[in-house]
Amino acid sequence: MLDRSVLRIGGAAAMAGAVLGLVANLLHPRASGVDTSREELQLVADSDIWLLDHYLIGWSLALAGVALVCIALSHATEPARSWGRVAFGFAIGSIAIAFAGIAVDGRALKEVADAWAASPDDPALIASGDAVAQLALSLFNALIASLFGVTPIVFGVTMLMGERFPRWLGYLAIASGALGVLSSSMIYFAGPTDLSVNYIFGVASVGYTVWAFVSGWHLWNAPSGSPEPEMANSRAAA
């Protein structure tokens, strides 16, 4: 069981991370039908906010990491506590994948995109740009599958197993995660499309953001003592 002060820190991190992530997502440059490396490189090269946007995403991920750890470890009774340990592992793994993806998609992709834009007919720059763009896409898809897919599903199951959070939050996490898995599967087999990235993943991302913010609100308002008072009282009465 985490101390109430730690729960409040986790709650604040969840709410702040959700808001910062939403802002960064709204600022992120997008283009309809970006399905080739050259189009992706052109989009990045033309953007003046690419580095700042990914810097903000990095901080939102850091806050999300703190929040997910606190949410996972906030359960004091079984079986939610055991499920929370599983969720803890998925949280650490998914945040690590997300940071790797942002590092490549941010600074690395911007460097090669600017170099390619200066000499768009240089074969070496075309090859290196294509390689980095494909790596960035692969890591982005891994991020969707982990942070926005399997991880919220595990957290949703954990919430349904305990009394810390409202049950609808658990169902929201599972539904958002299912859409994340669907989006990543479509990207893996067919490449990025408007449907898989801008629509299905967009809905999954919004669902995840709402889930994270509301979960943070509940952690922030956690009562003193047992973090799951309803279950504790019901067991005492029994």
Residue pairs with C-beta under 8 A, 6 or more apart in sequence:
1 74
1 76
1 226
1 227
2 10
2 70
2 73
2 74
2 227
4 222
4 223
4 224
6 70
7 70
7 74
7 219
7 220
7 222
7 227
8 219
8 220
8 222
9 66
9 70
10 66
10 67
10 69
10 70
10 71
10 74
10 216
10 219
11 67
11 70
11 215
11 216
11 217
11 218
11 219
11 220
11 221
11 222
12 216
12 220
13 63
13 64
13 66
13 67
13 70
13 216
14 63
14 64
14 67
14 70
14 71
14 212
14 213
14 215
14 216
14 217
14 219
15 212
15 213
15 216
15 217
15 220
16 63
17 60
17 61
17 62
17 63
17 64
17 66
17 67
17 212
17 216
18 60
18 64
18 209
18 210
18 212
18 213
18 216
19 213
20 56
20 59
20 60
20 63
21 57
21 60
21 61
21 64
21 209
21 212
22 209
23 56
24 53
24 54
24 56
24 57
24 60
25 57
25 205
27 49
27 52
27 53
27 56
28 53
28 57
29 43
29 44
29 46
29 47
29 49
29 50
29 53
30 198
31 39
31 43
32 194
32 198
33 39
33 194
34 40
34 43
34 192
35 191
35 192
35 193
37 129
37 130
37 133
37 134
38 126
38 129
38 130
40 109
40 113
40 133
40 136
40 137
41 109
41 112
41 113
41 116
41 117
41 129
41 133
42 113
42 117
44 50
44 109
44 110
44 113
45 113
45 114
45 116
45 117
46 117
47 53
50 106
50 110
51 106
51 107
51 110
54 102
54 105
54 106
54 107
55 106
57 102
57 106
58 99
58 102
58 106
61 95
61 98
61 99
61 102
64 95
64 147
64 212
65 91
65 92
65 95
67 212
67 215
67 216
67 219
68 87
68 88
68 91
68 94
68 95
68 151
68 155
69 88
69 91
69 92
70 219
71 84
71 87
71 155
71 215
71 219
72 84
72 85
72 87
72 88
72 91
72 155
72 158
73 84
73 85
73 88
74 84
74 164
74 219
74 222
74 227
75 81
75 83
75 84
75 158
75 161
75 162
75 164
75 227
75 228
76 226
76 227
76 228
76 232
77 162
77 163
77 228
77 231
77 232
77 235
79 161
79 162
80 158
80 159
80 161
80 162
80 163
80 164
80 228
81 162
83 154
83 157
83 158
83 161
83 162
84 158
84 162
86 154
86 158
87 151
87 154
87 155
87 158
90 146
90 150
90 151
90 154
90 155
91 151
91 155
93 146
94 143
94 146
94 147
94 150
94 151
95 147
97 139
97 142
97 143
97 146
97 147
98 143
98 146
98 147
100 139
101 136
101 139
101 140
101 142
101 143
104 132
104 135
104 136
104 139
105 136
105 139
105 140
108 132
108 136
109 132
109 133
109 136
112 125
112 128
112 129
112 132
112 133
113 129
115 125
115 128
115 129
116 122
116 125
116 126
116 128
116 129
119 125
120 126
137 187
137 192
141 184
141 187
141 188
142 184
144 180
144 183
144 184
144 187
144 201
144 204
145 180
145 181
145 184
145 185
147 180
148 176
148 177
148 180
148 183
148 184
148 201
148 204
148 205
148 208
149 177
149 178
149 180
149 181
149 183
149 184
149 204
150 177
150 180
150 181
151 177
152 173
152 174
152 176
152 177
152 180
152 208
152 211
153 173
153 174
153 177
153 178
153 181
154 177
155 170
155 173
155 177
156 169
156 170
156 171
156 172
156 173
156 174
156 175
156 177
157 170
157 174
158 170
159 165
159 167
159 169
159 170
159 173
160 167
160 170
160 171
162 228
162 231
163 228
163 229
163 230
163 231
164 218
164 222
164 227
164 228
165 215
165 218
166 218
169 211
169 214
169 215
169 218
172 207
172 210
172 211
173 208
173 211
175 207
176 203
176 204
176 207
176 208
176 211
177 204
177 208
179 200
179 201
179 203
179 204
179 207
180 201
180 204
180 208
182 200
183 196
183 197
183 200
183 201
183 204
184 201
186 193
186 195
186 196
186 200
187 193
187 196
187 197
190 196
223 229
226 232
